[in-house]
Amino acid sequence: MNQNAAPGSELRASREMVTENSSWIGPLRAQMGRVIVGQAHLLDRLLIALLTNGHVLLEGVPGLAKTLTLKTLASCISLHFKRLQFTPDMLPADIVGTMIYNPQDGVFRTKQGPIFSNLVLADEINRAPAKVQSALLEAMQERQVTLGDETYPLPAPFLVLATQNPLEQEGTYPLPEAQVDRFMMKVMVSYPTRTEERAILDAMATTEPMVAPRSVVEASQVIDARHVVNLIFVDEKVRDYIVDIVHATRPPIAAGLNLNGYVQTGASPRATIALTLAARGMAFINGRHFVTPQDVKSVAMDVLRHRVAVTYEAEAENVTAENIIEKILNTLPVP
């Protein structure tokens, strides 16, 4: 479909394709709801990442079911899943693999690491030092791994779902900036409401094992849905709005926002692409064949919060990246 024009016949076809290819969204949410209480915001962002070939970083204090949510998502999809527990003594070879010398025939053989999976859960990723975290860089961006002289493609779909504890937690390391930027979204996992916590108590306060959710989505359905997401219409004014938002994060800040001196580095062009794809994914999971400005605003915080670095002046005045993004979204005119 021509992305710069939207004839009526093409829009009707796009609408029908969205309806047909999003039929698995409801059953997937229902299956995850058997294990996960609340966390609708988190689930939507995971679905968007799955549909748009993006990676997700989850941050929250221990005990908020970050790992459980990702394991449940993997159980509901017929994909190869691996969980990596990041620790301070971990080595890059523990992730990507290595070359092993065989003394019998005198040759090196490739031993592929657990990264060669469809869904990779990098649990507590900031418990390992930077050299281990950086082992994911090539895999996340190029969907391939180089071992020795050979380059091996990763299976499709390939998705890294990482969890991290807040940096104030003891024994954590900040992620390299190059790796942080490769995460399509950074989602903050908050405490449940009182009603949700009572439901968690009723469901989880038992020594009996939880009922495992069943698989309701095939890999082929995810691939087909990704093709449809690429066809979702984005109007020219919405495209300009996306570019305006990303440009407003870069110093010098546009006049009228009163944020000069607070931003050290803004979002890269990768953020513009990610914001467009995330908005398309949001439209898809809501059954629409076109992107609205509200779709863009609803995902902008998750796409941008880890891509905006504030200055020391901002930190001294308790101004965070979230404050800056919120100011931009509230100030820029909406098409």
C-alpha positions as CSV (number, residue, x, y, z in Angstrom):
1,M,0.0,0.0,0.0
2,N,1.2,3.5,-0.8
3,Q,1.9,5.1,2.6
4,N,1.6,8.6,1.3
5,A,-1.9,8.2,-0.1
6,A,-5.0,6.5,1.3
7,P,-7.6,5.8,-1.4
8,G,-10.9,4.5,-0.1
9,S,-10.5,1.0,-1.5
10,E,-7.1,0.6,0.1
11,L,-8.4,1.8,3.4
12,R,-11.3,-0.7,3.3
13,A,-8.9,-3.5,2.5
14,S,-6.7,-2.4,5.3
15,R,-9.6,-2.3,7.7
16,E,-10.6,-5.9,6.8
17,M,-7.0,-7.1,7.2
18,V,-6.7,-5.6,10.6
19,T,-10.0,-7.2,11.7
20,E,-8.9,-10.6,10.3
21,N,-5.4,-10.6,11.6
22,S,-6.1,-9.2,15.1
23,S,-8.5,-12.0,16.1
24,W,-5.9,-13.6,18.4
25,I,-5.4,-10.5,20.5
26,G,-8.5,-11.2,22.7
27,P,-7.7,-14.8,23.4
28,L,-4.1,-13.9,24.2
29,R,-5.2,-11.3,26.7
30,A,-7.7,-13.7,28.3
31,Q,-5.0,-16.4,28.7
32,M,-2.6,-13.9,30.3
33,G,-5.4,-12.7,32.5
34,R,-5.5,-16.1,34.1
35,V,-2.1,-15.5,35.7
36,I,-1.5,-11.7,35.6
37,V,-3.8,-9.4,37.6
38,G,-4.1,-5.9,36.2
39,Q,-1.0,-4.5,34.4
40,A,-3.1,-3.6,31.2
41,H,-0.6,-0.9,30.3
42,L,2.3,-3.4,30.4
43,L,0.5,-6.0,28.4
44,D,-0.4,-3.6,25.7
45,R,3.2,-2.5,25.4
46,L,4.4,-6.1,25.1
47,L,1.8,-6.7,22.4
48,I,3.0,-3.6,20.5
49,A,6.6,-4.8,20.7
50,L,5.6,-8.2,19.5
51,L,3.8,-6.7,16.5
52,T,6.5,-4.2,15.6
53,N,9.6,-6.3,16.0
54,G,10.8,-4.2,18.9
55,H,12.5,-4.9,22.2
56,V,11.2,-3.9,25.6
57,L,12.9,-2.9,28.9
58,L,10.8,-3.2,32.1
59,E,11.9,-1.4,35.2
60,G,10.5,-1.8,38.7
61,V,11.3,-2.9,42.2
62,P,11.4,-6.6,42.8
63,G,8.2,-8.5,43.3
64,L,6.0,-6.7,40.7
65,A,5.6,-9.8,38.5
66,K,7.9,-8.5,35.7
67,T,9.4,-11.9,35.1
68,L,6.1,-13.7,35.6
69,T,4.5,-11.5,33.0
70,L,7.1,-12.2,30.3
71,K,7.2,-16.0,31.0
72,T,3.4,-16.0,30.8
73,L,3.5,-14.2,27.4
74,A,6.0,-16.8,26.1
75,S,3.7,-19.6,27.3
76,C,0.8,-18.2,25.3
77,I,2.8,-18.1,22.1
78,S,4.2,-21.1,20.2
79,L,7.7,-19.7,20.1
80,H,11.1,-20.9,21.3
81,F,11.7,-19.2,24.7
82,K,14.9,-18.9,26.8
83,R,15.4,-17.1,30.1
84,L,18.7,-15.7,31.0
85,Q,19.5,-14.7,34.6
86,F,22.1,-12.0,34.5
87,T,24.6,-12.1,37.3
88,P,27.9,-10.2,38.1
89,D,30.1,-13.2,37.1
90,M,28.4,-13.8,33.7
91,L,30.5,-13.8,30.5
92,P,29.4,-12.7,27.0
93,A,29.9,-16.3,25.8
94,D,27.1,-17.3,28.2
95,I,24.7,-15.4,26.0
96,V,25.9,-15.6,22.4
97,G,27.9,-18.8,22.5
98,T,31.5,-19.5,21.7
99,M,34.0,-21.5,19.6
100,I,35.1,-24.8,21.2
101,Y,38.2,-26.6,20.2
102,N,37.9,-30.3,19.5
103,P,41.3,-32.0,20.1
104,Q,40.2,-35.2,18.3
105,D,40.0,-33.6,14.8
106,G,41.8,-30.3,15.6
107,V,39.0,-27.9,14.5
108,F,36.9,-25.3,16.3
109,R,33.2,-26.0,16.5
110,T,30.5,-23.4,17.1
111,K,28.4,-23.7,20.2
112,Q,25.4,-21.4,19.9
113,G,24.2,-19.7,23.1
114,P,20.7,-19.2,24.4
115,I,20.3,-16.0,22.4
116,F,19.3,-18.2,19.5
117,S,15.6,-18.2,20.5
118,N,12.5,-16.4,19.5
119,L,11.8,-14.8,22.8
120,V,14.7,-14.1,25.1
121,L,14.0,-13.0,28.7
122,A,17.0,-11.1,30.0
123,D,16.1,-11.1,33.7
124,E,17.7,-8.4,35.9
125,I,19.9,-7.3,33.0
126,N,21.6,-4.6,35.0
127,R,23.0,-7.1,37.5
128,A,25.7,-7.9,35.0
129,P,28.5,-5.5,34.0
130,A,28.6,-3.6,30.7
131,K,30.7,-6.0,28.8
132,V,28.0,-8.7,29.2
133,Q,25.1,-6.3,28.5
134,S,26.9,-5.2,25.3
135,A,26.9,-8.8,24.1
136,L,23.3,-8.2,23.1
137,L,24.0,-5.2,20.8
138,E,24.5,-7.0,17.5
139,A,21.6,-9.4,18.2
140,M,19.2,-6.7,19.1
141,Q,19.9,-4.4,16.1
142,E,21.0,-6.7,13.2
143,R,19.2,-9.9,14.4
144,Q,22.4,-11.8,14.0
145,V,25.4,-13.0,16.0
146,T,29.0,-13.2,14.9
147,L,31.1,-16.1,16.4
148,G,34.7,-16.2,15.1
149,D,34.6,-15.7,11.3
150,E,31.0,-16.7,10.9
151,T,27.8,-14.7,11.2
152,Y,24.6,-16.6,12.2
153,P,21.1,-15.2,11.7
154,L,18.7,-15.3,14.6
155,P,15.3,-17.0,14.2
156,A,12.3,-14.9,13.3
157,P,10.5,-13.4,15.2
158,F,13.3,-12.4,17.6
159,L,12.5,-10.3,20.7
160,V,14.5,-9.3,23.8
161,L,12.3,-8.7,26.8
162,A,14.6,-7.4,29.6
163,T,13.8,-6.6,33.2
164,Q,15.9,-4.3,35.4
165,N,15.8,-3.1,39.0
166,P,16.1,0.6,39.6
167,L,19.7,1.8,39.6
168,E,19.4,2.8,43.3
169,Q,19.2,-0.9,44.1
170,E,22.4,-2.4,45.4
171,G,24.6,-4.4,43.0
172,T,23.2,-2.9,39.7
173,Y,25.1,-1.4,36.8
174,P,23.7,1.2,34.3
175,L,23.1,-0.1,30.8
176,P,25.3,1.3,28.0
177,E,23.6,4.1,26.1
178,A,24.0,2.3,22.8
179,Q,22.1,-0.6,24.2
180,V,19.4,1.4,25.9
181,D,18.6,3.1,22.6
182,R,18.0,-0.3,21.0
183,F,15.1,-0.9,23.3
184,M,12.0,0.3,21.5
185,M,10.2,1.0,24.8
186,K,11.1,1.3,28.4
187,V,8.1,0.5,30.6
188,M,7.9,1.5,34.2
189,V,6.1,-1.2,36.2
190,S,4.2,0.3,39.1
191,Y,2.6,-1.1,42.2
192,P,-0.9,-2.7,41.8
193,T,-4.0,-0.9,43.1
194,R,-5.6,-2.1,46.3
195,T,-8.3,-4.0,44.4
196,E,-5.7,-5.6,42.2
197,E,-3.6,-6.6,45.2
198,R,-6.5,-8.2,46.9
199,A,-7.1,-10.2,43.7
200,I,-3.4,-11.2,43.7
201,L,-3.7,-12.4,47.3
202,D,-6.8,-14.5,46.5
203,A,-5.1,-16.1,43.5
204,M,-1.5,-16.5,44.6
205,A,-1.5,-17.1,48.3
206,T,-1.2,-20.9,48.0
207,T,1.4,-23.5,47.9
208,E,-0.3,-25.2,44.9
209,P,1.4,-24.6,41.5
210,M,-0.3,-22.1,39.2
211,V,-2.3,-23.3,36.3
212,A,-0.1,-22.7,33.2
213,P,-1.8,-20.8,30.4
214,R,-2.1,-22.6,27.1
215,S,-0.6,-21.5,23.8
216,V,-3.2,-19.6,21.7
217,V,-1.0,-17.9,19.1
218,E,1.2,-19.4,16.4
219,A,4.4,-17.8,15.1
220,S,2.8,-17.5,11.6
221,Q,0.0,-15.4,13.1
222,V,2.5,-13.0,14.6
223,I,4.4,-12.7,11.3
224,D,1.1,-12.1,9.3
225,A,0.0,-9.4,11.8
226,R,3.4,-7.6,11.4
227,H,2.8,-7.3,7.7
228,V,-0.6,-5.8,8.4
229,V,0.8,-3.3,10.9
230,N,3.0,-2.0,8.2
231,L,-0.1,-1.2,6.1
232,I,-1.8,0.9,8.8
233,F,-2.3,4.4,7.5
234,V,-0.4,7.3,9.0
235,D,-1.6,10.7,7.8
236,E,1.0,13.4,6.8
237,K,-0.1,15.6,9.7
238,V,0.4,12.8,12.2
239,R,3.9,12.1,10.6
240,D,4.8,15.7,11.1
241,Y,3.5,15.6,14.7
242,I,5.8,12.6,15.4
243,V,8.8,14.4,14.0
244,D,7.9,17.5,16.0
245,I,7.8,15.6,19.2
246,V,11.2,13.9,18.7
247,H,12.8,17.2,17.6
248,A,11.5,18.9,20.7
249,T,13.5,16.6,22.9
250,R,16.8,17.8,21.4
251,P,18.7,20.8,22.6
252,P,18.3,23.7,22.1
253,I,14.7,23.2,23.1
254,A,12.1,25.0,21.0
255,A,11.0,28.4,22.3
256,G,8.0,28.4,24.5
257,L,8.8,25.2,26.4
258,N,11.1,26.8,28.9
259,L,13.3,23.7,29.1
260,N,16.6,25.1,27.9
261,G,19.5,23.9,30.1
262,Y,17.6,20.8,31.2
263,V,18.3,18.5,28.3
264,Q,21.8,17.1,27.7
265,T,21.0,14.8,24.8
266,G,17.7,14.2,23.0
267,A,16.1,11.3,21.2
268,S,17.8,9.9,18.0
269,P,16.2,9.2,14.6
270,R,15.7,5.7,15.9
271,A,13.1,7.1,18.3
272,T,11.2,8.6,15.3
273,I,11.0,5.2,13.7
274,A,10.1,3.5,17.0
275,L,7.4,6.1,17.8
276,T,5.7,5.6,14.4
277,L,5.8,1.8,14.7
278,A,4.5,1.9,18.2
279,A,1.6,4.1,17.2
280,R,0.8,1.7,14.4
281,G,0.9,-1.2,16.9
282,M,-1.4,0.7,19.2
283,A,-3.9,1.3,16.4
284,F,-3.7,-2.4,15.5
285,I,-4.4,-3.8,18.9
286,N,-7.4,-1.4,19.1
287,G,-8.8,-2.7,15.8
288,R,-8.1,0.4,13.8
289,H,-6.5,0.7,10.3
290,F,-5.2,4.3,10.9
291,V,-3.1,6.1,13.5
292,T,-4.6,8.9,15.5
293,P,-2.6,11.6,17.4
294,Q,-3.8,10.0,20.6
295,D,-2.1,6.7,19.6
296,V,1.2,8.7,19.3
297,K,0.7,10.5,22.7
298,S,-0.2,7.2,24.4
299,V,3.1,5.5,23.5
300,A,5.4,8.5,23.4
301,M,6.4,8.3,27.1
302,D,7.5,4.7,26.8
303,V,9.3,5.3,23.6
304,L,11.2,8.4,24.7
305,R,11.8,8.3,28.5
306,H,15.1,6.3,28.1
307,R,16.3,8.3,25.2
308,V,16.3,11.7,26.8
309,A,19.2,12.5,29.1
310,V,18.9,15.5,31.5
311,T,21.6,17.8,32.7
312,Y,23.0,18.2,36.2
313,E,20.9,21.4,36.5
314,A,17.8,19.4,35.8
315,E,18.7,16.8,38.4
316,A,19.4,19.6,41.0
317,E,15.9,20.9,40.4
318,N,14.3,17.4,40.4
319,V,13.4,17.7,36.7
320,T,13.3,14.2,35.1
321,A,13.1,13.0,31.5
322,E,9.5,12.2,32.1
323,N,8.8,15.8,33.2
324,I,10.4,17.1,30.0
325,I,8.4,14.7,27.7
326,E,5.2,15.4,29.5
327,K,5.8,19.2,29.0
328,I,6.5,18.6,25.3
329,L,3.3,16.5,24.8
330,N,1.2,19.1,26.7
331,T,2.6,22.0,24.7
332,L,2.9,21.0,21.1
333,P,-0.3,21.5,19.0
334,V,-2.1,18.3,18.2
335,P,-3.1,17.9,14.6
